[in-house]
Every structure is written in C-alpha cells, then in structure tokens.
Amino acid sequence: MAGGGREWDLAVLAGRADDAGEGRVALAAYASASGHPVPDRARLATFTRARELGAAVWSLGMAHQYPRRYREVAASWLTRMLASPDPAS
C-alpha cells in the first residue's frame, strides 16, 4: 500500500469531530487549499486503524511501567482493538 504522511494526517484530521460533520468540512477545506483530492474513507480508515493500534501499544507499554495509572486505559484500548473489525478486510 502506497501512501503515508498525508493520509495519516488526514485520517487524524477527519477523525477529530466526525460526528458533527466537521471532519468532512476539514477534509474539503484541505482539498480546496492544497489542490490534492481527499482519499476515500476506506483508505483513511487504514491509517486511522494504524494510529489506534499505535495508541494501544503505547498504552500497554505505559501500563507495564505505571500499572495504577494506565492499566484501565490499556485494557480499554486493547478491548476496542480486538472488538473492532480491520478496515482493510
């Protein structure tokens, strides 16, 4: 899969306030200002998933070092990752 920095940033941008439709507005503003088309939602979902997996791994490492502070955070991320389908499948 080609891509990288731009798609990663756009996935983060689109996911910030998507329930209110602000993610779509932000992506449209990006396309207008940059002249680059916005990748489709399926493509951005792959980068969103990678970002979430990174957060899950980070929280697991922090829970190992600081269990009282991060145990519940790590458990929540792990549960979410195991319960949600892979967007690439």
Secondary structure as a PSIPRED ss2 file (coil, helix, strand):
# PSIPRED VFORMAT (PSIPRED V4.0)

   1 M C   1.000  0.000  0.000
   2 A C   1.000  0.000  0.000
   3 G C   1.000  0.000  0.000
   4 G C   1.000  0.000  0.000
   5 G H   0.000  1.000  0.000
   6 R H   0.000  1.000  0.000
   7 E H   0.000  1.000  0.000
   8 W H   0.000  1.000  0.000
   9 D H   0.000  1.000  0.000
  10 L H   0.000  1.000  0.000
  11 A H   0.000  1.000  0.000
  12 V H   0.000  1.000  0.000
  13 L H   0.000  1.000  0.000
  14 A H   0.000  1.000  0.000
  15 G H   0.000  1.000  0.000
  16 R C   1.000  0.000  0.000
  17 A C   1.000  0.000  0.000
  18 D H   0.000  1.000  0.000
  19 D H   0.000  1.000  0.000
  20 A H   0.000  1.000  0.000
  21 G C   1.000  0.000  0.000
  22 E H   0.000  1.000  0.000
  23 G H   0.000  1.000  0.000
  24 R H   0.000  1.000  0.000
  25 V H   0.000  1.000  0.000
  26 A H   0.000  1.000  0.000
  27 L H   0.000  1.000  0.000
  28 A H   0.000  1.000  0.000
  29 A H   0.000  1.000  0.000
  30 Y H   0.000  1.000  0.000
  31 A H   0.000  1.000  0.000
  32 S H   0.000  1.000  0.000
  33 A H   0.000  1.000  0.000
  34 S H   0.000  1.000  0.000
  35 G C   1.000  0.000  0.000
  36 H C   1.000  0.000  0.000
  37 P C   1.000  0.000  0.000
  38 V C   1.000  0.000  0.000
  39 P C   1.000  0.000  0.000
  40 D C   1.000  0.000  0.000
  41 R H   0.000  1.000  0.000
  42 A H   0.000  1.000  0.000
  43 R H   0.000  1.000  0.000
  44 L H   0.000  1.000  0.000
  45 A H   0.000  1.000  0.000
  46 T H   0.000  1.000  0.000
  47 F H   0.000  1.000  0.000
  48 T H   0.000  1.000  0.000
  49 R H   0.000  1.000  0.000
  50 A H   0.000  1.000  0.000
  51 R H   0.000  1.000  0.000
  52 E H   0.000  1.000  0.000
  53 L H   0.000  1.000  0.000
  54 G H   0.000  1.000  0.000
  55 A H   0.000  1.000  0.000
  56 A H   0.000  1.000  0.000
  57 V H   0.000  1.000  0.000
  58 W H   0.000  1.000  0.000
  59 S H   0.000  1.000  0.000
  60 L H   0.000  1.000  0.000
  61 G H   0.000  1.000  0.000
  62 M H   0.000  1.000  0.000
  63 A H   0.000  1.000  0.000
  64 H H   0.000  1.000  0.000
  65 Q H   0.000  1.000  0.000
  66 Y C   1.000  0.000  0.000
  67 P H   0.000  1.000  0.000
  68 R H   0.000  1.000  0.000
  69 R H   0.000  1.000  0.000
  70 Y H   0.000  1.000  0.000
  71 R H   0.000  1.000  0.000
  72 E H   0.000  1.000  0.000
  73 V H   0.000  1.000  0.000
  74 A H   0.000  1.000  0.000
  75 A H   0.000  1.000  0.000
  76 S H   0.000  1.000  0.000
  77 W H   0.000  1.000  0.000
  78 L H   0.000  1.000  0.000
  79 T H   0.000  1.000  0.000
  80 R H   0.000  1.000  0.000
  81 M H   0.000  1.000  0.000
  82 L H   0.000  1.000  0.000
  83 A H   0.000  1.000  0.000
  84 S C   1.000  0.000  0.000
  85 P C   1.000  0.000  0.000
  86 D C   1.000  0.000  0.000
  87 P C   1.000  0.000  0.000
  88 A C   1.000  0.000  0.000
  89 S C   1.000  0.000  0.000
